[in-house]
Amino acid sequence: MIRITLAAVLLAAPASAADRKEDSCKYQGQVMAAVQAARLDRVSKADVEQVILDSEPDWPEQYSKAIPQLAEHIYAMKRRDLKATEFGPLLEQQCLENWDQIQEMKRQLKSN
């Protein structure tokens, strides 16, 4: 399920030509970790985006656009399952591993 979410997030997150794979994946992992932490802190799904934005996160602003998609994924899970796995590092790793495929998907979507 995280791979589907990964594809959705990577396609939703605008990456400029200047974005380096490592930086982009790191920021995406940070966003995922923030959403997971908010869920574990019992922040309501309706408030999660604003709570995270109010915390003035360190990632570039455009990465915050992924919060709603990630919240859909994280808030669909049981809290006990979220305690067992750190999804931020997992998303970052999968982003790095699938970067070329996702970039090709983006190119194909732009050409249509």
Sequence and secondary structure as in RCSB ss.txt:
>XXXX:A:sequence
MIRITLAAVLLAAPASAADRKEDSCKYQGQVMAAVQAARLDRVSKADVEQVILDSEPDWPEQYSKAIPQLAEHIY
AMKRRDLKATEFGPLLEQQCLENWDQIQEMKRQLKSN
>XXXX:A:secstr
 HHHHHHHHHHHS   TT  HHHHHHHHHHHHHHHHHHHHTT  TTTHHHHHHHT  SS GGGGGGHHHHHHHHH
TS HHHHHH  HHHHHHHHHHHHHHHHHHHHHHHHH 
